[in-house]
Amino acid sequence: MELQSGRSALVTPLILLGGFGPLFSASIVAAAGGDIRSWVRNLVDVRAPLHVWVAAVLVPLVLYVGAIVLFVGVGGGFDRAGVLPAAAIPSVAFATLIRGGLEEPGWRGLALPVLQRRIGAFKASLVIGAIWAVWHVPLFLLPGSSQAGTPFALYAAAVLGISVITTWLYNAAGGRTLVAVVFHTLSNAVSVTTAGGVIGDEVASQIALLVVVWTVVALIVWRYDTERLSPHPLPEGGLDLATPTPGRGHAGHPSETLSRPDSSR
């Protein structure tokens, strides 16, 4: 079933499911693990260093404006009249929080701490990025979604790189998930705000974004080691599947508990 506009009736429910699914799933896991308070505390903690907050706000501009500059430089076009007006930015930011930013309590707030303690920050970012990209596959199949008609391979490659950048910010913030929420939200908001101004080959514009994203990733990896992607120790938190400590779990069986964040952060 499709609406008169050609937009599938399933698009909006899928967008809401995609936006809230990781959040709800993570909250259930956190509650089942007995440490919902710690998970929520990390989610609302604003005490990240100021320079990390600045990066979370400015890096989305660097990525998408940089991609536009590169696209125009290789022959693409850009019409400022197609950019959404400043008055629309608050509503766009709210929409992109609901449709994307609220995925982060699941991706970075729960899954990342576990994975990067086991396989390192860079590899963990790629694993989460792959899951993150696949999570959006249904929208590529439905008319009227923002992903419809977009080459999935290019989208997935960009998501993998953005996942690495998000990990860098999360780790630099000492595991404060709110930083990742803000970065994800603003990245989507800048993308939506500027998308209407792009004139020309959509594939070329996406390749330009890929070049910029992976250039930033290369700089992060060059500056920091792949194990941490930041100058700080890996944050704690997330579901701890390690061997149980005395008093936790049943003897001879792995326990599944939530690690409490380092109170010294």
C-alpha positions as CSV (number, residue, x, y, z in Angstrom):
1,M,0.0,0.0,0.0
2,E,1.3,3.5,-0.9
3,L,0.1,7.0,-0.2
4,Q,-0.8,9.4,-3.0
5,S,2.7,11.0,-2.8
6,G,4.2,7.6,-3.6
7,R,5.5,7.2,0.0
8,S,4.9,3.7,1.3
9,A,2.6,3.6,4.3
10,L,5.3,1.5,6.0
11,V,8.0,4.2,5.9
12,T,7.0,6.2,9.0
13,P,6.4,3.1,11.3
14,L,9.8,1.7,10.2
15,I,11.5,5.0,10.8
16,L,10.1,5.1,14.4
17,L,11.0,1.4,14.9
18,G,14.5,2.1,13.7
19,G,14.9,5.1,15.8
20,F,13.6,3.7,19.1
21,G,14.4,0.0,18.6
22,P,18.0,0.1,19.8
23,L,17.0,2.4,22.7
24,F,14.2,0.1,24.0
25,S,16.3,-3.0,23.5
26,A,19.3,-1.5,25.4
27,S,17.0,-0.4,28.2
28,I,15.6,-3.9,28.5
29,V,19.0,-5.5,28.6
30,A,20.3,-2.9,31.1
31,A,17.3,-3.5,33.4
32,A,17.7,-7.3,33.1
33,G,21.4,-6.9,33.9
34,G,20.5,-5.1,37.1
35,D,22.3,-1.8,36.3
36,I,19.7,0.4,34.6
37,R,20.7,3.3,36.8
38,S,24.3,3.3,35.6
39,W,23.2,3.0,31.9
40,V,20.8,6.0,32.3
41,R,23.4,7.9,34.2
42,N,25.8,7.6,31.3
43,L,23.1,8.5,28.9
44,V,22.3,11.9,30.5
45,D,25.8,12.8,31.8
46,V,26.9,16.1,30.3
47,R,30.4,16.2,32.0
48,A,32.4,15.5,28.8
49,P,35.4,17.9,28.2
50,L,34.4,21.1,26.4
51,H,36.6,20.3,23.4
52,V,34.7,17.0,22.9
53,W,31.4,18.8,22.9
54,V,32.8,21.3,20.4
55,A,33.9,18.4,18.2
56,A,30.5,16.7,18.4
57,V,28.9,19.9,17.1
58,L,31.5,20.9,14.5
59,V,32.5,17.5,13.0
60,P,29.1,17.0,11.3
61,L,29.6,20.4,9.6
62,V,33.1,19.3,8.5
63,L,31.9,16.1,7.1
64,Y,28.9,17.3,5.1
65,V,30.1,20.8,4.2
66,G,33.4,19.3,3.3
67,A,31.7,16.8,1.0
68,I,29.8,19.5,-0.7
69,V,33.0,21.5,-1.3
70,L,34.7,18.5,-2.7
71,F,31.6,17.6,-4.9
72,V,31.5,21.1,-6.3
73,G,35.2,21.1,-6.9
74,V,35.0,18.0,-9.1
75,G,32.2,19.5,-11.2
76,G,29.0,19.0,-9.2
77,G,26.6,21.8,-8.4
78,F,25.1,23.3,-5.3
79,D,22.2,25.7,-5.1
80,R,21.9,27.5,-1.8
81,A,18.2,28.1,-2.4
82,G,17.7,24.3,-1.8
83,V,19.1,24.5,1.7
84,L,16.4,24.5,4.4
85,P,16.0,27.9,6.2
86,A,17.4,28.5,9.6
87,A,13.9,28.6,11.1
88,A,13.5,24.9,10.2
89,I,16.7,23.8,12.0
90,P,15.1,23.2,15.4
91,S,12.3,21.0,14.0
92,V,14.9,19.2,11.8
93,A,17.1,18.6,14.8
94,F,14.2,17.2,16.8
95,A,13.2,14.9,14.0
96,T,16.7,13.6,13.5
97,L,17.0,13.0,17.3
98,I,13.9,10.8,17.1
99,R,14.8,9.2,13.8
100,G,18.5,8.6,14.5
101,G,20.1,10.1,17.6
102,L,18.1,7.9,20.0
103,E,19.7,4.8,18.4
104,E,23.0,5.6,20.3
105,P,22.0,4.4,23.7
106,G,22.0,1.0,22.1
107,W,24.9,1.2,19.6
108,R,27.4,3.2,21.7
109,G,25.7,3.1,25.2
110,L,25.6,-0.7,25.4
111,A,27.2,-2.6,22.5
112,L,30.4,-0.6,22.0
113,P,31.9,-0.9,25.5
114,V,31.6,-4.6,25.4
115,L,33.0,-5.1,21.9
116,Q,35.9,-2.7,22.2
117,R,37.1,-4.3,25.4
118,R,37.3,-7.6,23.5
119,I,38.4,-6.6,19.9
120,G,39.6,-3.0,20.2
121,A,37.9,0.3,19.4
122,F,38.4,0.3,15.6
123,K,37.2,-3.3,14.9
124,A,34.3,-2.8,17.3
125,S,33.3,0.4,15.4
126,L,33.3,-1.6,12.1
127,V,31.1,-4.4,13.6
128,I,28.6,-1.9,15.0
129,G,28.7,0.1,11.8
130,A,27.8,-3.0,9.8
131,I,24.9,-3.8,12.1
132,W,23.9,-0.1,12.0
133,A,23.8,-0.1,8.2
134,V,21.9,-3.4,7.9
135,W,19.4,-2.0,10.5
136,H,18.4,0.5,7.8
137,V,18.1,-2.0,4.9
138,P,14.2,-2.0,4.9
139,L,14.2,1.7,4.1
140,F,16.1,1.1,1.0
141,L,13.3,-1.1,-0.3
142,L,10.4,1.3,0.3
143,P,9.4,4.2,-2.0
144,G,9.4,7.6,-0.4
145,S,12.1,7.0,2.2
146,S,15.2,9.1,2.2
147,Q,17.3,6.0,1.4
148,A,15.2,4.8,-1.5
149,G,17.2,4.7,-4.7
150,T,20.5,5.2,-2.9
151,P,23.3,2.7,-3.5
152,F,23.4,0.7,-0.3
153,A,27.1,-0.1,-0.7
154,L,28.0,3.6,-0.6
155,Y,25.7,4.2,2.3
156,A,27.2,1.3,4.3
157,A,30.7,2.4,3.6
158,A,29.9,5.9,4.9
159,V,28.2,4.5,8.0
160,L,31.3,2.3,8.8
161,G,33.4,5.5,8.8
162,I,31.0,7.5,10.8
163,S,30.8,4.7,13.3
164,V,34.6,5.0,13.8
165,I,34.2,8.8,14.3
166,T,31.4,8.3,16.8
167,T,33.5,5.8,18.8
168,W,36.3,8.4,18.9
169,L,34.0,11.0,20.4
170,Y,32.4,8.5,22.8
171,N,35.8,7.3,24.1
172,A,37.2,10.9,24.2
173,A,34.1,11.8,26.3
174,G,34.9,9.0,28.8
175,G,32.0,6.9,27.7
176,R,29.3,9.5,28.0
177,T,26.6,8.4,25.6
178,L,25.0,11.8,25.3
179,V,27.9,13.0,23.2
180,A,27.3,10.3,20.7
181,V,23.5,11.1,20.7
182,V,24.3,14.8,19.9
183,F,26.8,13.9,17.1
184,H,24.4,11.4,15.5
185,T,21.5,13.9,15.7
186,L,23.5,16.8,14.2
187,S,25.1,14.6,11.5
188,N,21.6,13.7,10.3
189,A,20.3,17.2,10.7
190,V,23.2,18.8,8.6
191,S,22.7,16.1,6.0
192,V,18.9,16.8,5.7
193,T,19.4,20.5,5.8
194,T,21.9,20.6,2.9
195,A,20.7,17.7,0.8
196,G,18.2,19.8,-1.2
197,G,21.0,22.0,-2.5
198,V,23.0,19.3,-4.1
199,I,22.7,19.3,-7.9
200,G,24.1,16.6,-10.1
201,D,25.1,12.9,-9.8
202,E,24.0,11.6,-6.4
203,V,26.5,8.8,-6.6
204,A,29.3,11.4,-7.0
205,S,28.0,13.4,-4.0
206,Q,28.1,10.2,-1.9
207,I,31.6,9.3,-3.0
208,A,32.6,12.9,-2.0
209,L,31.1,12.2,1.5
210,L,33.0,8.9,1.6
211,V,36.3,10.6,0.8
212,V,35.8,13.2,3.6
213,V,34.6,10.7,6.2
214,W,37.4,8.3,5.6
215,T,40.0,11.1,5.6
216,V,38.8,12.0,9.0
217,V,38.9,8.4,10.1
218,A,42.5,8.1,8.7
219,L,43.5,11.1,10.8
220,I,42.0,9.7,13.9
221,V,43.7,6.3,13.4
222,W,47.0,8.1,12.6
223,R,46.7,10.2,15.8
224,Y,45.5,7.4,18.1
225,D,46.0,3.7,18.2
226,T,43.2,1.5,16.9
227,E,42.7,-0.2,20.2
228,R,41.4,3.0,21.9
229,L,40.9,5.7,19.2
230,S,41.4,8.2,22.0
231,P,44.1,9.2,24.5
232,H,42.1,7.8,27.3
233,P,41.6,4.2,28.6
234,L,38.6,2.4,27.2
235,P,35.4,3.4,29.1
236,E,33.6,0.8,31.2
237,G,30.0,0.1,30.9
238,G,27.8,-2.1,28.7
239,L,27.0,-5.8,29.2
240,D,29.9,-7.6,30.8
241,L,30.1,-11.2,29.4
242,A,33.5,-11.8,31.0
243,T,34.2,-14.6,33.6
244,P,32.2,-13.8,36.7
245,T,33.9,-12.3,39.7
246,P,33.3,-13.9,43.1
247,G,29.7,-13.4,44.2
248,R,28.4,-12.9,40.7
249,G,26.7,-15.5,38.6
250,H,26.6,-19.2,39.1
251,A,29.8,-21.2,39.6
252,G,31.3,-22.4,36.4
253,H,29.0,-20.3,34.2
254,P,29.6,-16.8,32.7
255,S,27.6,-14.1,34.3
256,E,25.9,-11.4,32.4
257,T,26.0,-8.2,34.3
258,L,26.4,-4.5,33.6
259,S,29.7,-2.9,34.5
260,R,29.4,0.3,36.4
261,P,31.2,3.3,34.9
262,D,34.4,4.4,36.5
263,S,33.3,6.9,39.1
264,S,36.5,8.9,38.7
265,R,35.4,10.1,35.2
